[in-house]
């Protein structure tokens, strides 16, 4: 593994230095292994690892390319990892979400454009209050994703989207049977949006902390 780690590090250095840019094709395996002082086997293992995390794109019969390196693409693999974890780990993930989503709401209050706020209002207005819980989950995902996108920080938005995959949200919300689940969620979303509209970052953060903590509390006490 140490040899493979070294190979990964050397390819990373080529990308960071600009020797390899997004969309570039890597040199042939023999040429690259010689130039980096690596064995071809360690280079292959490094390429496989970097393909998994979407840094490299191996096209059979064509070659290996650097991906676009877009935040969402790089963070996409995280949703797979999240779905494999048990409740205790999901609680830890929700703890991270509470921190990041509250920060995102605060940043949105400062940076959201008129178009961003209009899109959030449209999302709220389009919710079917008599719909199924699955519809509420979809709305919740879209609402928080739109807030994150309005921060202007692509990595933050990508990370939150990965952590808030629909599978995880569905697992959290599946057991919620309270009759007021839809009303409560929409009420909390409206309060967060009102704070964003008012450009009150501190209030937007506090309301989001409370909103995510409510789901955490349910999960912690679930049987």
VEXTOR-730097 format. One record per residue (C-alpha): x, y, z. Coordinates in steps of 0.05 Angstrom, whole numbers, plus 32768, in hexadecimal, padded with zeros to 4 digits. Layout:
<recs>
XYZ/...
</recs>
This chain:
<recs>
800080008000/803A8030800F/8052802A7FC6/800B80367FAC/800480727FDB/8044808E7FBE/802980857F78/7FE880A87F8A/800F80E17FA9/803980EA7F6A/7FFD80EC7F3D/7FDC811D7F6C/801A81497F69/8015814A7F1D/7FCD81627F21/7FDA81967F57/801781B17F32/7FF081B77EF1/801881837ECC/7FD6815F7EC5/7F9781897EBD/7F4E81767EBE/7F3E814F7E7F/7F86813E7E70/7F9980F97E5A/7FD080D77E83/800E80C07E5E/801380767E4C/801D80497E88/806580367E77/8079807F7E6B/805780987EAA/807380627ED7/80B980707EBF/80B480BB7EC6/809980B57F0D/80C9807D7F21/8090804D7F30/808280057F20/804A7FFA7EEE/80247FD07F22/802580087F56/8010803A7F21/7FD5800E7F0E/7FBF80097F56/7FC480547F5E/7F9B805F7F20/7F65802F7F39/7F6180547F7C/7F5D80987F5A/7F28807E7F2B/7EFD80697F67/7EFE80B07F84/7EF180CE7F3F/7F3480F07F36/7F4480C57EFA/7F1780A97EC3/7F3080687EA4/7F1380607E5E/7F1F801A7E45/7F42801A7E02/7F4C80667E05/7F7780777E40/7F7480957E86/7F5D80DD7E8F/7F5A810F7EC7/7F11811D7ED7/7EF381627EDA/7F0681627F24/7EC381837F32/7EB181827F7D/7E71815A7F73/7E9681267F4A/7ECE811E7F7C/7E9F81177FB6/7E6D80E97F95/7E8E80AA7FB1/7E7F80C17FF7/7E3480B27FF1/7E4580687FE5/7E6F80678024/7E39808A804C/7E0480578039/7E2D801E8055/7E328039809C/7E08802780D9/7DDE80568104/7E17806C8132/7E42808280F7/7E0680A480D6/7DFD80CB8117/7E4580E38110/7E3780F680C8/7DFA811D80DF/7E2781418111/7E52815780D8/7E15816A80AF/7DFC819580E8/7E3D81BC80E7/7E4381C2809B/7DFA81CF808A/7DF4820580BF/7E32822680A2/7E15821F805D/7DD582438073/7DFE827A8092/7E2782838052/7DE782818028/7DCB82BA8052/7E0882E2803E/7E1282CD7FF6/7DD082B37FD9/7DB882DA7F9C/7D7182EE7F8D/7D6E82B27F5E/7D8682837F95/7D51829C7FC5/7D1B82997F90/7D2E82507F82/7D29823F7FCC/7CE482607FD1/7CCE82397F94/7CE581F87FB4/7CBD82067FF2/7C7F821B7FCB/7C8181DC7FA1/7C7D81AA7FDB/7C40817E7FDE/7C2C81838028/7C018145801F/7C37811D7FFD/7C5E80E18015/7C9A80E48043/7CC680D38006/7CB081147FE6/7CC481398025/7D0881188023/7D12812E7FDB/7CFE81757FED/7D2C81758029/7D66815F7FFD/7D5781937FC8/7D4E81CB7FFB/7D9081C0801F/7DB581B37FDE/7D9C81F57FC2/7DB282198001/7DF781FA7FFC/7DFC820C7FB2/7DEB82557FC1/7E29825B7FEE/7E56825D7FB1/7E8282287FD0/7E8181EC7FA1/7EA781BE7FCF/7E7881CB8009/7E3C81BF7FDD/7E59817F7FC1/7E6B81658006/7E2681728021/7E0481527FE6/7E2F81147FF0/7E1F8110803A/7DD5811B802E/7DC980E47FFC/7D8180CF7FF3/7D8E808A800E/7DA780A58050/7D6F80D88055/7D3C80A18045/7D598076807D/7D5380B080AD/7D0D80C4809A/7CF1807E808E/7CDE807580D6/7CBF80BA80DF/7C7580B080E4/7C5F80EE810A/7C25810F80E8/7C47815480EC/7C88813E80CA/7C798165808A/7C5F81A380AD/7C9A81A480DE/7CCE819D80A7/7CAF81D3807B/7CA7820280B6/7CF181FA80C6/7D048203807D/7CDB82438078/7CFD825E80B7/7D42824F809A/7D2F82708058/7D1382AD807C/7D5682B6809F/7D7A82AF805C/7D4B82E2803D/7D5B83118077/7DA58304806E/7DA982F180B7/7DE282BE80B6/7DE282B08100/7D9882A08102/7D9C827680C3/7DD4824D80E3/7DAE82448124/7D6E822E8103/7D9381FC80D8/7DB781DF8114/7D7381D48135/7D5681B680F5/7D8C818280EC/7D9181748136/7D4781618136/7D5581288105/7D928114812D/7D698111816D/7D3580E4814B/7D6A80B58131/7D8E80B28174/7D4E809E8197/7D34806F8162/7D2F80278176/
</recs>
